[in-house]
Amino acid sequence: MRTAVELKAVSKRYGNTVALDGADLTVGEGETVAVLGPNGAGKTTMLSIALGLLGPSSGTARVFGRTPLEALHAGEVGVLLQDSGLLEDVRVEELVAGIAGMYPRPHPVEAVMRAAGVAELATRRVGRLSGGQRQRVRFALALAGDPKLLVLDEPTVGLDVESRRALWQEVRARTAEGRTVVFATHYLTEADDYADRVVLLAGGKIVADGPVNTIKSLVGGTEVRFVLDRADVNGLGTLPGVRQVRIEGRAVALRTGDSDATLRALFATFDDVREVRTMSTDLESAVLSLTGGGG
């Protein structure tokens, strides 16, 4: 497999603050990779360095064997950035056509607008669009150059369910053609459903990297969820088999290596436990555990 994106020992510092700390990442052509982590983990910094929008404090970044800026100028990369600005006083079709004209081998404008779900907005001025409509326009601009690599930072923010589904269907159509996609998202179900691989960051470091099922298996065990009016981390943490406790109001989640023993002790200790259910590890639980988000 040829390499689409390669970061070697990449760090980014702002004075005494370390935003990214020695990141090593290789993305092969045709892969769909989700970059996950809590706010401030370094996701946007890493993507910005891979795009050439930020220079690393140390380390190197390559895209298709070139510097990131060379790859951008060659029209090999399409980008949807979080909160990127748009020209307000032009029509949607004019904006998409103008951006497409900057690429050496652009996709037909009409096809791009259909793919991004903005064909019906073609004559609307950008300044009159809703937040979700603007996000679809940003997606159209990312597709305009028919890129080999799509980099999407929170691509479905502000979109309704139907628009989210349509966006990911379009992304899948491109990966089926051998294109590469790297995306950051807080919607972990999107990573679970659409990513071949997850790269998990915490505190500026890559703490896990692998297929979704591999990331889940790093945590292991079973999760017991229930409602308890006076939940106490220390008391619940002493139950047999319990490895981790998460409490959100009255909702409790226990990560356990022996769910039978945990349940027996739970019912013996607390008489007001209700709405009990058990489930295998999901991606959200794995991310919380691996990034230190648990109780």
N, C-alpha and C positions, 0 to 999 in steps of 0.2 A: 504494500500500500504506500503510495506517495504521500509526502507530508504536505498538509495545507498550512498549518500554523505550528510554529515552534518557538517556545520561550525557554531560555537557558539561564538559570540563576538570576532571574529578574527581580530587582528590588526597586521600590520607590519610597523616598523619604521626603518629608516636608519639615525641615528643621529637626526637632527631636522626635517627630511623629513618624512611625513606620507604617505606611499604607499597604505595602506589599513586601514580603520578606523571602527572597530567594526562591521564587516560583519557577518550577520546571514543568512544562506542559508541551505535549506533542499531540496534535490533532491530525489524523489521517484524512485524505480526500474521501468524501462520501460519508463521513461520520456526522452524526447529530449529537452534539455535546451540550449538556446543561451545566451552567456554572451557578452553584447554589451557595447560600450562606446568609447569616444575619446581616442587618444593616451595619455598614462599616467594616465588613469582612475583607474588602478589597476587590470585589467583583468588578465594579465599574472601572476601577484603576487598572486592573489586569486587561480588560477589554480595550480600554483607551490606549494602553501601551501596544497591544497587538495591532491596533489600527493606526499607530503613528501619531495619535492625537496628543499623547504624552510621551516624553522621553524617559527611559528608565534611569534611575540613579546608578544602577550597575546591572550587568547582564546584557543579553542580546535578544532581539525579537526578529523572526523571519516569517514571511507569508509567501507561500509557493516559492521558497528559496530566495526571495528578494527582501529588501527592507519593506516595512509596512507601507511607507509612503509610495515606494515604487509600485507595489501591488495595487494601491488605490489609483494611482495615475494611469496604470495599465487597464483599468476598468474591471479588475478581477474581484473586487470586493463591493458588496452592497451593505449599507449600514442603516439600522433604525436605532437611534439613541434616545434614551429617556429625556423627555422635556426638550427635545431639539426644536428650534424655532422654525417658523414657516413664514413666507411672504404673505401678507394679509390682503393686499389689494389686487391680487391676480386671480384669474379663474383656475379651477383645479386642472383642467386639461392644459392650460398654458404653463402651469408650474411643472407638471409631469413632463410635458414636451421639452421644456427648457432644460430640466435636469437630464433627461434622456439624451439630449443633444450634446452633452458634455462627455459622453462615453464613446469609445471607439466602435463598439458593436452593440448598440442599444436594442432592447426588445421593442416591438411595435407599441406605440403609445396606447392604442385602443385595447390591445391585449393586456397590457400592464394594468390599466384601469379596471378591466373586467376581473383580472386575477385578484386585485386588492379590494374589490367590492365598491369602487368609487365611480363606476361608469355613469350612474344616475346623477352624480354630483358634478359632472364635467363642466357645466356652465356656471356653477355656483362660485362665488368669491370665497377664498379661503377664510377670510375674516368673519364670515357668517356661519361657519361650520361649528357643530358641537364638538366636545372633547373626543368622543368616540370616532366621529367622522374625520377629525384631524389625524387621529392615530392611524386610520386606514389610509389616509393620504401619505403619511410617513412610510407606511409599508409599501405603497406604490413607488415612492421614490427609491426605496431600497432595492426594488425589483427592476427599476428602469434600465439599468445597464446590463441586464442579463448576467449577473455575476456568478463566478465559480464558488464564492464564499459569501454567505449571509451572516452578519453579526447583528444580533437582535438583543437589545437591552430592555427588558420588561415590555415585550412587544404587545401584550394584550391588556395593558392597563387602560381602563376606561371603556373597554369593549363589552358589548352584551354577549350572552351565551352563543347566539347564532354567529356573530361576527368572530368570536374566538375560534369556534369550530371551523369556520371558513378559512381563517388565516392559517390554522395548522394543516388543513387539507392542502392548501397551496404550498406550504413548506414541504409537506410530504411528497407532493408531486415533483418538487425540485430535487429532493434527496433521492428519489427513485431514478432520476437521471444522472446520479453520481455527484450532485452538488454537495457542498459542505455547509453545515449550519452550526453556529455556536451561539447559544442564547443564555441570558440571565433572567431568572424569574423568581418571584415570591409565591407563585401558584405551583405548589409542589406536585399537584396532580398532573400538570402539564409536563413536568420533567418525567414523571412516572409513565405517562402515556406515550410521549413522543421522543424521548432521548434514548440513544443507544448507550450512552455513558454519562455519568455524573462526576463533576469535579467539585469538591466541597471545600470551601474556604472558611477559616475562622481566624481572626486576629492577624490577617495579612498572610497567612500560611495555607498551603494546600494540605488539608488533614485527611482527605480520602479521595481516591480517583479510581473509578471502575464502572462496570455495568450496574444498572439499578439494583438488580438482585444481589450483586456482590456487596453493594453498600448496605443493603438491608441486613445481609447475613453478618456484617461486622458487629451488629448490635446483638442479634440473636434473641432467643427467649420468646415469651408470650407477653402480651399486654392485657392486664385486667383493668377494666374501666367501670366506674360506679359513681354514685352520688352519696355523699356523706356530709351531714350538716356541720360537724365540728371536726374537720379533717386536720390532722397534725402530722407534719413530715416525719418527725422523730419516732412517733409511735408506729406509723405505718411502715417506716423503714426497717423496723425490727421484726416484721412478719417473716416467716420462713420463705426462702427463695427470692425475696425482693432484692433487686439490684438498683432500682431507681424509682423515685417518687416525683410525680408532677401534680400540682394542685392549682386549679384555676377556679376560685370561688368554692362552690360545693362539688365541682367535678374533679374526680381523682383518677389518675392513670398510674398503675404500678407495672414496671417492667420486672418480670420474674422468670427465673430459670426452672421453677416447679409450680405451675399454676394450681395443681390440685392441693398441695400443701398450703399455698398462699390463701386459696379460697376457704379451706377449712378453718385456718386461723383467723381469717377476716371475719367470718360469720360468728366464730366463737368469741371474738373480742369486741365487736361492735354490733349492737342490736338495731341500729337505724340505717344499716346499709341497704340501698335499693338501686334498681336499674342496673344490675350487674351484667356485664358481658365480657367475653374474652375474644381476642383477635390476634392474628399473627402480625409480625412487624410490618408497619407501613413506612413509606419513605419519610413522612413527616416525623415519625418517632425516631427513625434512624438519624435524621438531620439534627434534631434537637439533642439527641444523646451525644453525637460525635462533635457537635460544636459547643457543648457545655450548656445547652439550653434547658436542661432538666432541673428539677428541684433538688 
